[in-house]
Amino acid sequence: MEASFVRIREGVVVEIIASGAGVTQAWVEVDGKKDRAISYHALTGPLAPGDRVSLNTTAAWLGLGTGGFHFVTAVWGRSTETSRDGHIMKARYTPSQVRVLAVEEEGSPYHEQLRDIPDLEGMPVAVGGLHSQVPLVAAAVKHRAPQARVAYVMTDGAALPAAFSQVVQGLRRAGLVDAVITAGHAFGGDYEAVTVPSALAAAKVVVKADVTIVAMGPGVVGTGTSLGCTALEQGPILDAAQDLGGRPLPVARVSFHDPRERHHGISHHTMTALTRFVHYPLTVPLPLFNRAPWRERLKEQAKALEAKGHTIVWRDGVRAHAHAKALLSQHGIKVTTMGRSDKDDPAFFQAAAVAGEEAARLLEARESGRAR
C-alpha cells in the first residue's frame, strides 16, 4: 500500500462557531474528541450541525502553523453546484480545484482594458513578505491619505483562500482596503487574477487604486534556509512593479524579539530578496530606533543594502505605528505577528507602518507633480 500525502478522517459537525464571508468555522467530533474545522463555501458550501464531513487533518496532526484547524473536504450526502462564471481553475488538478472568473479572461468585462500591458504611472506598490504587515501598511496609508484607494493583492505564497484571513475581512469592512485581488492560485478576492503582474494591472485599471499592497495570505512557509521561504517572492514582485511603471516599495521584516537569530534586525529573507533577487535600486524605508543596539544593527544591515544601490530613508517608527494602531483600533482590528503583539515585538510593527507612511508620501509627491 502506498503511503498517503494527506491524513483524512470522518467527523460530525456538532456546533457552528461562526459563518460568513465565504467561510464557516465549526466544532467537529473527530477521532473521539472535539476539534475546530474550517469549511470554505466556494469548495464545500456552508455547514450545519449534524453534517457528516470528510476532514483533512494533516496539518493539525503534524502540529504545524496551520494546525489549529482541520479542513472540510466534503459534506456527505450533499451535491454542490458552481454558480460562478469563468473558465479559470485555481488549485488546478487537485480535488479542491475551484472555478473563477479571472479579471483578464475573455469572459470578463475588463478583458479589453487588460489586453495590453498598462502603465502603472508611478503608483506606489508596497510589497511585503508576511501577511501581518498588510493591515499596518494599509492603516498607515489611510491615516496620511484618507481618500486614497488602496488595493490588496494577495499572492499564493501561503493561504490560498482569502476567506481564511479575518484581518482582510476586517480591513474590507473598515474601508482600509478598498478591493482585494487574489492572484495565482489564491482565490476569493473581489477580483481574481492569473498572475501577480496582471493583478497589479487590475489594481490600476479596474480598481483605480492609488496605492497597492502586495503580500501573501496567512501562513508563510519557511525551512530555516536562505532560499526555502515563500517570502522570497518579494524580490520578483518588486521587479514586476518597476517593470510595469509603478513605484516599488519594500516592506522590511524587522524584529528583535524573534527567537531565531537569522530574523534579528532585518530578516535574512528581506535581505536576501533585496540583495539577490531585486534588479533595480529601491527606496527602503526603515524605522530609526532609540535603542542603540537595535539602531546599530539596522545601520549595519543598511550599509549592505546601500552597497547594492538601494537608498535608505529613516522614519519615526513610533509615531507611524501609533497612527496606524489608532486607526486599526478604531475598527476593532487587532494585529499580531507570529503570535506576538506590538508590545512583544515593536520593531516589526514600526517597520511595516513606516513603509505604509512612505507609500502615502510617494502618492502625495506623484499627485503634486501632476498638479503642477
FIPA-526651 format. One record per residue (C-alpha): residue in three letters; x, y, z. Coordinates in steps of 0.25 Angstrom, whole numbers, padded with zeros to 4 digits, always signed. Example, Ala and Ser with C-alpha at 12.3 -4.5 7.8 and 13.67 -1.06 7.14 Angstrom:
! residues 2
ALA+0049-0018+0031 SER+0055-0004+0029 
This chain:
! residues 372
MET+0000+0000+0000 GLU+0006+0014-0004 ALA+0007+0024+0007 SER-0002+0036+0006 PHE+0002+0050+0006 VAL-0011+0054+0014 ARG-0018+0049+0026 ILE-0033+0048+0024 ARG-0043+0046+0035 GLU-0058+0045+0036 GLY-0065+0055+0046 VAL-0078+0061+0050 VAL-0081+0075+0052 VAL-0086+0078+0066 GLU-0086+0093+0066 ILE-0085+0105+0057 ILE-0075+0115+0063 ALA-0076+0126+0052 SER-0081+0127+0038 GLY-0080+0138+0027 ALA-0071+0144+0016 GLY-0069+0131+0009 VAL-0064+0122+0021 THR-0071+0115+0033 GLN-0063+0111+0046 ALA-0069+0099+0053 TRP-0066+0089+0065 VAL-0066+0075+0059 GLU-0065+0062+0066 VAL-0054+0054+0060 ASP-0045+0043+0066 GLY-0053+0043+0079 LYS-0051+0058+0082 LYS-0056+0071+0078 ASP-0047+0080+0069 ARG-0048+0092+0061 ALA-0051+0091+0046 ILE-0052+0101+0034 SER-0061+0100+0022 TYR-0060+0109+0010 HIS-0073+0112+0003 ALA-0066+0112-0010 LEU-0062+0098-0009 THR-0072+0090+0000 GLY-0083+0100+0003 PRO-0087+0104+0018 LEU-0088+0095+0029 ALA-0100+0091+0039 PRO-0100+0083+0052 GLY-0101+0069+0049 ASP-0094+0069+0036 ARG-0085+0057+0034 VAL-0072+0062+0027 SER-0058+0057+0022 LEU-0047+0065+0028 ASN-0032+0067+0024 THR-0026+0067+0038 THR-0011+0066+0033 ALA-0006+0080+0038 ALA-0013+0078+0051 TRP-0007+0064+0053 LEU+0007+0069+0050 GLY+0005+0081+0059 LEU+0009+0091+0048 GLY+0006+0106+0048 THR-0007+0103+0041 GLY-0010+0092+0051 GLY-0021+0100+0059 PHE-0031+0095+0049 HIS-0036+0083+0041 PHE-0041+0086+0027 VAL-0054+0080+0022 THR-0052+0074+0008 ALA-0067+0069+0006 VAL-0080+0068+0013 TRP-0086+0054+0012 GLY-0099+0053+0004 ARG-0098+0067-0002 SER-0097+0071-0016 THR-0092+0085-0019 GLU-0092+0093-0032 THR-0083+0104-0036 SER-0090+0118-0038 ARG-0078+0125-0043 ASP-0075+0129-0057 GLY-0062+0128-0063 HIS-0053+0117-0068 ILE-0040+0119-0060 MET-0037+0108-0050 LYS-0030+0111-0037 ALA-0023+0100-0029 ARG-0023+0093-0042 TYR-0023+0078-0044 THR-0025+0076-0029 PRO-0038+0071-0023 SER-0041+0085-0018 GLN-0039+0092-0031 VAL-0049+0104-0032 ARG-0055+0111-0044 VAL-0053+0126-0044 LEU-0055+0137-0054 ALA-0042+0143-0055 VAL-0041+0158-0058 GLU-0033+0156-0070 GLU-0040+0145-0077 GLU-0049+0147-0090 GLY-0062+0146-0082 SER-0058+0157-0072 PRO-0064+0171-0075 TYR-0049+0176-0073 HIS-0043+0167-0083 GLU-0041+0178-0093 GLN-0036+0188-0083 LEU-0025+0178-0079 ARG-0022+0172-0093 ASP-0010+0181-0094 ILE+0001+0184-0083 PRO-0004+0197-0075 ASP+0006+0207-0069 LEU+0004+0208-0054 GLU+0008+0223-0055 GLY+0017+0223-0043 MET+0006+0216-0034 PRO+0013+0213-0021 VAL+0013+0197-0019 ALA+0017+0193-0005 VAL+0022+0179-0005 GLY+0023+0171+0008 GLY+0028+0157+0012 LEU+0017+0154+0023 HIS+0002+0155+0023 SER+0003+0162+0037 GLN+0009+0174+0030 VAL-0003+0177+0021 PRO-0012+0183+0032 LEU-0001+0192+0037 VAL+0003+0197+0023 ALA-0012+0199+0020 ALA-0015+0207+0032 ALA-0002+0216+0031 VAL-0006+0219+0017 LYS-0021+0223+0020 HIS-0016+0231+0032 ARG-0008+0240+0024 ALA-0016+0239+0011 PRO-0031+0236+0015 GLN-0037+0238+0001 ALA-0026+0229-0005 ARG-0032+0216-0011 VAL-0024+0204-0006 ALA-0024+0190-0013 TYR-0018+0178-0007 VAL-0012+0167-0016 MET-0012+0154-0009 THR-0002+0144-0015 ASP-0002+0129-0014 GLY+0011+0129-0005 ALA+0003+0124+0007 ALA-0012+0122+0009 LEU-0020+0121-0004 PRO-0034+0125+0001 ALA-0035+0140+0004 ALA-0047+0136+0013 PHE-0037+0130+0023 SER-0032+0144+0027 GLN-0040+0150+0037 VAL-0031+0162+0036 VAL-0035+0164+0022 GLN-0049+0163+0025 GLY-0048+0174+0036 LEU-0040+0183+0026 ARG-0050+0182+0016 ARG-0062+0185+0025 ALA-0054+0197+0031 GLY-0051+0202+0017 LEU-0036+0202+0020 VAL-0035+0193+0008 ASP-0044+0197-0004 ALA-0042+0184-0012 VAL-0035+0170-0011 ILE-0029+0163-0023 THR-0025+0149-0021 ALA-0014+0145-0031 GLY-0008+0132-0036 HIS-0015+0120-0028 ALA-0021+0129-0017 PHE-0036+0131-0019 GLY-0048+0138-0012 GLY-0044+0153-0014 ASP-0053+0163-0020 TYR-0045+0161-0033 GLU-0037+0148-0038 ALA-0024+0149-0046 VAL-0016+0139-0052 THR-0003+0145-0049 VAL+0003+0156-0039 PRO+0006+0165-0051 SER-0008+0164-0056 ALA-0013+0167-0042 LEU-0005+0179-0042 ALA-0010+0183-0055 ALA-0024+0181-0050 ALA-0021+0189-0038 LYS-0018+0201-0047 VAL-0028+0199-0058 VAL-0040+0192-0051 VAL-0039+0197-0036 LYS-0034+0210-0039 ALA-0024+0209-0028 ASP-0015+0220-0023 VAL-0007+0210-0015 THR-0006+0195-0016 ILE-0001+0186-0005 VAL+0005+0172-0009 ALA+0007+0161+0001 MET+0003+0146+0003 GLY-0008+0141+0011 PRO-0006+0136+0025 GLY+0004+0125+0027 VAL+0018+0128+0021 VAL+0026+0115+0018 GLY+0040+0114+0023 THR+0051+0104+0024 GLY+0062+0110+0032 THR+0070+0112+0019 SER+0073+0125+0011 LEU+0065+0121-0001 GLY+0054+0111+0004 CYS+0044+0122+0008 THR+0032+0127+0001 ALA+0035+0141+0005 LEU+0046+0142-0006 GLU+0034+0145-0015 GLN+0036+0159-0010 GLY+0048+0161-0020 PRO+0042+0157-0033 ILE+0029+0165-0029 LEU+0037+0178-0027 ASP+0043+0176-0040 ALA+0030+0174-0047 ALA+0024+0187-0041 GLN+0036+0194-0046 ASP+0035+0188-0060 LEU+0020+0192-0061 GLY+0023+0206-0057 GLY+0020+0206-0043 ARG+0028+0211-0031 PRO+0032+0198-0023 LEU+0034+0200-0008 PRO+0039+0188+0000 VAL+0033+0186+0014 ALA+0044+0181+0022 ARG+0042+0170+0032 VAL+0049+0175+0045 SER+0049+0168+0058 PHE+0058+0168+0071 HIS+0049+0158+0079 ASP+0048+0146+0069 PRO+0056+0135+0076 ARG+0063+0132+0063 GLU+0076+0140+0061 ARG+0074+0140+0046 HIS+0062+0149+0048 HIS+0068+0159+0057 GLY+0069+0173+0051 ILE+0064+0172+0036 SER+0061+0157+0034 HIS+0070+0150+0025 HIS+0058+0147+0016 THR+0057+0162+0013 MET+0072+0164+0012 THR+0073+0152+0002 ALA+0061+0157-0006 LEU+0067+0171-0007 THR+0081+0167-0009 ARG+0080+0155-0019 PHE+0066+0156-0026 VAL+0063+0171-0028 HIS+0070+0177-0040 TYR+0066+0192-0038 PRO+0071+0202-0028 LEU+0060+0204-0018 THR+0056+0213-0007 VAL+0055+0205+0006 PRO+0048+0211+0018 LEU+0053+0207+0032 PRO+0050+0212+0046 LEU+0060+0219+0054 PHE+0061+0213+0067 ASN+0065+0220+0081 ARG+0071+0207+0086 ALA+0085+0207+0082 PRO+0087+0192+0079 TRP+0075+0192+0070 ARG+0079+0205+0063 GLU+0094+0200+0061 ARG+0089+0186+0056 LEU+0080+0193+0045 LYS+0090+0203+0041 GLU+0100+0191+0039 GLN+0090+0184+0030 ALA+0086+0197+0023 LYS+0100+0198+0018 ALA+0099+0185+0011 LEU+0086+0190+0004 GLU+0093+0203+0000 ALA+0104+0195-0006 LYS+0094+0189-0015 GLY+0089+0203-0019 HIS+0077+0204-0010 THR+0074+0217-0003 ILE+0070+0216+0012 VAL+0060+0226+0017 TRP+0060+0227+0033 ARG+0046+0230+0038 ASP+0040+0231+0052 GLY+0034+0217+0054 VAL+0028+0220+0068 ARG+0019+0231+0062 ALA+0016+0224+0049 HIS+0011+0212+0057 ALA+0003+0220+0067 HIS-0005+0226+0056 ALA-0007+0212+0049 LYS-0011+0206+0062 ALA-0021+0216+0066 LEU-0028+0215+0052 LEU-0028+0199+0053 SER-0033+0200+0068 GLN-0044+0209+0064 HIS-0049+0198+0055 GLY-0046+0187+0065 ILE-0035+0181+0057 LYS-0024+0174+0065 VAL-0011+0170+0059 THR-0001+0160+0063 THR+0011+0154+0056 MET+0016+0140+0059 GLY+0007+0141+0072 ARG+0014+0154+0076 SER+0007+0167+0079 ASP+0013+0181+0077 LYS+0017+0181+0091 ASP+0024+0168+0089 ASP+0031+0172+0076 PRO+0030+0187+0074 ALA+0041+0187+0063 PHE+0032+0179+0054 PHE+0020+0188+0055 GLN+0028+0200+0053 ALA+0035+0195+0041 ALA+0022+0192+0034 ALA+0016+0205+0038 VAL+0027+0214+0032 ALA+0026+0206+0019 GLY+0011+0210+0018 GLU+0014+0224+0022 GLU+0025+0225+0011 ALA+0015+0219+0001 ALA+0006+0231+0005 ARG+0017+0241+0003 LEU+0020+0235-0011 LEU+0006+0237-0014 GLU+0006+0251-0010 ALA+0018+0254-0018 ARG+0012+0248-0030 GLU-0001+0256-0029 SER+0007+0269-0026 GLY+0015+0266-0039 ARG+0002+0265-0047 ALA-0004+0277-0041 ARG+0008+0286-0046 
